[in-house]
Amino acid sequence: MESLDSVVQAILQSEVNWQFARSSGPGGQHVNKTSTKVILRWKPADSKHLPEEVKIRLLLQVATRITEEGELVVSAQESRSQLANKELAGEKLADIIRKAYTRPRKRKPTKPGKSAIEKRLSGKKKQSEKKRWRRGED
């Protein structure tokens, strides 16, 4: 099996569509002239590099971020450099893929301990005695 980093690199090189736009926010003339914002678009359902199990897990994890066309959109505009933003967007996508690769642990059902059960029952008994005492019954 390929390593995770090589899978991410293959996806970034062959399956991702890059778009560039002007960043929002302050920055004066520089922000008005240069397209430093990076928008990464990727269709995880069509990916040839992800195993089916990981693909399903990824689609469930990022279901709210997927467009009607089935594209996952990741953007970065933190830096004044387009190259730095491109690397940042790639790293964001890599983090999303890493999370999908980790299998969730199975939950082991647990039972309360003996002392917890006794404590709960003694508390209930005290409460009922208090209520009985208030009613005046003996």
C-alpha positions in Angstrom: 0.0 0.0 0.0 1.2 3.5 -0.8 2.1 5.8 2.1 -0.3 8.5 3.0 2.0 11.3 1.9 2.4 9.8 -1.6 -1.4 9.4 -1.9 -1.8 13.1 -0.9 0.9 14.2 -3.4 -0.7 12.1 -6.2 -4.1 13.7 -5.5 -2.7 17.2 -5.4 -0.9 16.6 -8.7 -3.6 14.8 -10.8 -7.1 15.3 -9.3 -7.2 18.8 -7.9 -8.4 21.9 -9.8 -6.7 25.1 -8.6 -8.3 28.5 -8.9 -6.9 31.9 -7.9 -8.8 35.0 -6.8 -8.2 38.3 -5.0 -8.1 38.0 -1.3 -10.5 39.9 0.9 -9.7 42.1 3.8 -7.2 44.9 4.4 -4.0 45.1 2.4 -4.2 48.2 0.3 -3.1 48.3 -3.3 -1.4 44.9 -3.1 -4.7 43.0 -2.3 -6.5 44.9 -5.1 -4.0 44.0 -7.8 -2.9 40.4 -7.1 -4.8 37.1 -7.0 -3.2 35.5 -3.9 -6.3 33.6 -2.6 -6.2 30.0 -3.6 -9.3 27.8 -4.1 -8.7 24.1 -4.3 -11.5 21.9 -5.8 -11.5 18.1 -5.6 -14.0 15.4 -6.3 -13.3 12.8 -3.6 -15.9 10.3 -5.0 -14.0 10.1 -8.3 -10.6 9.7 -6.7 -8.5 6.8 -8.0 -5.9 7.1 -5.2 -8.2 6.5 -2.1 -9.4 3.1 -1.0 -13.2 2.7 -1.0 -13.4 2.5 2.8 -11.5 5.8 3.2 -13.5 7.4 0.5 -16.8 6.6 2.3 -15.4 7.8 5.6 -14.2 11.1 4.0 -17.5 11.8 2.3 -19.3 11.3 5.6 -16.9 13.5 7.5 -17.0 16.4 5.1 -20.6 16.1 3.8 -21.4 19.7 4.7 -18.5 21.0 2.8 -19.2 19.2 -0.5 -21.0 21.1 -3.3 -23.9 19.9 -5.4 -21.4 18.9 -8.1 -19.6 16.6 -5.5 -16.6 18.9 -5.1 -14.8 19.5 -1.8 -13.8 23.2 -1.7 -10.8 24.3 0.3 -9.5 27.8 0.3 -6.5 29.7 1.7 -5.9 33.4 1.8 -3.8 33.9 5.0 -0.6 34.8 3.3 0.3 37.6 0.8 2.0 35.0 -1.3 0.0 32.8 -3.8 2.6 30.1 -3.4 2.3 30.0 0.4 -1.5 30.0 0.1 -1.3 27.1 -2.4 0.9 25.1 0.0 -1.5 25.9 2.9 -4.6 24.8 0.9 -2.7 21.6 0.1 -1.9 21.0 3.7 -5.6 21.6 4.7 -6.6 18.9 2.2 -3.9 16.6 3.5 -5.3 17.1 7.1 -8.8 16.2 5.8 -7.5 13.0 4.1 -5.4 12.1 7.2 -8.5 12.3 9.4 -10.4 10.0 7.0 -7.6 7.4 7.1 -7.8 7.0 10.9 -10.5 4.4 11.8 -12.8 5.4 14.6 -12.3 3.2 17.7 -15.2 0.8 18.5 -17.0 1.8 21.7 -16.8 -0.7 24.5 -20.0 -0.7 26.5 -19.3 -0.4 30.2 -21.3 -1.2 33.3 -21.4 0.9 36.5 -19.3 -0.5 39.3 -20.7 -2.0 42.5 -20.0 1.1 44.6 -21.7 3.3 42.0 -24.8 1.2 42.1 -24.8 1.1 45.9 -24.3 4.9 46.1 -27.2 5.5 43.7 -29.5 3.1 45.6 -28.6 4.6 49.0 -29.3 8.1 47.6 -32.7 7.0 46.3 -33.5 5.4 49.7 -32.5 8.6 51.6 -34.7 10.7 49.2 -37.7 8.4 49.7 -37.2 8.5 53.5 -37.1 12.3 53.4 -40.3 12.5 51.5 -42.0 9.9 53.8 -40.9 11.9 56.8 -42.4 15.1 55.3 -45.7 13.4 54.8 -45.8 12.3 58.4 -46.0 8.6 57.7 -44.1 6.2 59.9 
